Amino acid sequence: MSIDNLMSKTPTNPELVIFDCDGVLVDTERLTNRTLAAMITDLGYPMSGPESQQRFMGRTIENVQAMVEELTGKHLPPDWPDQVRARDLEVFRRGVDPINGIFDVLDFLNGKDIPYCVASSGKHAKMDITLGSSGLMPSVKGRTFSAQDCENGKPHPDVFLLAAKTMGFAPETCVVIEDSLPGVQAGLAAGMTVFAYVEDPACDRAAMKAAGATLFEDMNQIPDLLFSA
């Protein structure tokens, strides 16, 4: 597959790879947005799963609540984010698939002795279930970072900076793998190189490219991307 917008700023020897979770490690974006769209539709504002994904992808549920209140003109209860998460977890417990090719990527990084971690807008409880049911948790256990640990979620850089600091690497030596515009913006704001995984048709390719991300469509492209400079 083609690589869009390959950029020369990729570190010659990236020292840390930081993965987003949903849509990058685990195939959850379609599931979560189907649920979210149904809940918004029940509020009287009809929305499809892909529409929800385009609007809200990469944001915390707390941020989404404010956007939904503006769209619907309704004041949602304080526990609305917890209601969304509870419905998501019901779905995730039935099983979540890993993103195609991601185990090969992790094997490659292990072979190169390149450390990696996870930095997500989702809470730790959610990652425990999705990464656990997909079989990925053993690969990243003890190296998961959540926006719940930060003052600000994506598109702010907090969670990526937390991950880099905790893992012991300077931001400019880190590469971020993302699939959403807020995530891309957060990684770039952190001073990191960002690769945007755009296999999902709902991804906003144009916006992520314009923001400064390198676009790719297949996880098997990551080794070439990491050592392209």
N, C-alpha and C positions, 0 to 999 in steps of 0.2 A: 504494500500500500504506500501511497505517497506521503511524504512529510511536508507539511506546510510551514513556511516561515522559519526555516532553520536558521538559528542566530549564532554568531561567533562568540557570544559572551559566556557560553557554557564553560564552566571550570574545566581545565585540562585534566585535572585529577580531583573530581568531586569527592569531598571528604564525608559527607552525610547526605543520604537521600531521605526526604520526609514525604510520606504518603498521606494524602487525604484518605478517609475510610470509605464512606458511602460512594459508590459509583467508581471507585478506583481499586479498592481491595475486594469489596463485596458488592454483589449486584442487588442493591436495595433501593436505588433511586426510583425506579418505576413502581415498586411496591409502596413506598412511603407516600409518593405523590398521588397514587390512586386513592389511598386512604384519606389524605389531606383534601383532595378535590371533592370527595364524597361528603366530608364534613362541612366544607365551604358551601357546597351545593345545598346541603340541608339548612344552611343559614339564609337561603333565598338568593344566592349569587351562583348561578350554574357555572361549573368549571370542570374541565376534563383533566385527566392525569397529566398529559403532556403540557397543557396550559399551566398547571400548578408547577410543574418542573421548571418551565421557562421563567416563571415569576419568582420562585422561592428557592431554587436550587442553591445549596451552599450556605444558607442562612440558618441561624438558630431559630428554634420554634418561638422564642420570645420576640425576636424581630419580626417573624412571620405574623404573629398575633397582631402587632401594630398595623401591619400592612393589610391584614384581613379586616380589621376594624374599619380602616379607611375605605376599603372596597365595599363593605356591606353596610356601613353606617350604623353598625351595632357594637355595643360595648360587651366584650366577652368576659366571662368570669376569670378571676385570677388563676384558677387551676386549669384553664383551657390548654396550656402547653402540656400539662400532665395528662390530660385526657387524650391528646394526640399521641403522646409517647406510649400510653398504655395500649392504645389500639395498634400502634406499630409493633410493639413487643409481642402482642398476640400473634401477629403475622410472622414475625421473625422466628418465633419459637417452633414454627412448623418447618423451618429450615431455610437457610440462605446460601445461595451459590457464590463461590469465589468468582471474581472477574476472570474471564478466559485468559490464560497465559501468565497470571500473576505468580504462580508458584515457580515457573521457569525464571521469572525476573528475580525473585528472591534467591533462588539457587545461584544465579549469575552473580548477584551482589555478595553472597556468602563466599563464592569462589574467588572473588576479587578482594575479599576482606574489607568491603565497603559497608560501614554500619548504616542502618536504616531504622526509622521509627514511624509512628503514626501521629498525625495532628488533625483532629476532627472538630467540627462544630457540634457533633453529637456528644451526649453524656457518656461517662464510663460504663454505666449500666447497660446502655444500648450497645456499645462496642463489645462488651463482654459476651452478649448474646450473639451478635452478628458475626464477630470474628470467631467466636467459639463454635457456632453451628456450621460455619464454612470450613473449619479446619485450620484457619490461619492463626489462631491465638498462640499456639506454641512458638511460632516464628517471631512474634512481636511482644510477647508477654513481658511486662515491666518497662515497655517502651511505647506506651500509648499516652497521648496528651489530649486534653479536652478543653474546649472553650469554657467549660464550667469552672476551670481553674484560673480563668483570666478575667480581667475587668471588662474587656470588650471581645466580642466574637468577630468572625470574618464579616466584612472585608478589612477589618483592622488586623494588624500583623501579630497581635499578642501571642496567639497559640503557637505560631511558627517560631517566634523569638524564644518562647518558653522551651520549646523542644530543642532548639539549637543550644541554648544556654545549659540546659540540663544534661544534654548529651556531650557538651564540652567542645562545641565547634563554633567558629565565627560565621555569622550569617552569609557572608559573601562566598564561603566555601560550600554552601548547601544548595541542593537541588530539590525543588518541590514538585510533586506529581499531583495535579489537581484535575477536576472535571467541571468546575463551576466558575462563573465570573467573579463572585465574591472571593472565592478561594484563590484565584489567579491574582486578584488585586491585593489580597493579604500577603501572598508570597512575595510579590514584587515590592510591596511597601516594606517588607522585612529586609529587603536588599538581596534577595535570593533569586537564582535562576528558576524559571517556572516552565514546566512542560504540561500542556493541557491535553488530556485524554478526551477525544471528541468522537468516540465510536457511537455514542448515543445521538440519534437525530435531534433530540430536544436540546442538545448543547448549543449555546450561542457562539458559534465558531467566529463570526465576524468580530464580535465584541471582545472575545478573549485574544484574538490575534491583534486587534487594535490596541489592547491594553499592554501588549508586549510579551505574550506567551508564545512558546514554540508548540505548534499543534501536532498531534500524532494520533493515529487511529488504531494501532495494534500494540499490545504490550511487548511484543517481540521486537519492537523498534527501540526500546529503551536502551539496550546496550550500545547501539550505534549513536543514539542521542547523547548519552553520557560521555562518550569519548570522540565526539565529532570535531572538537576544536583542535 
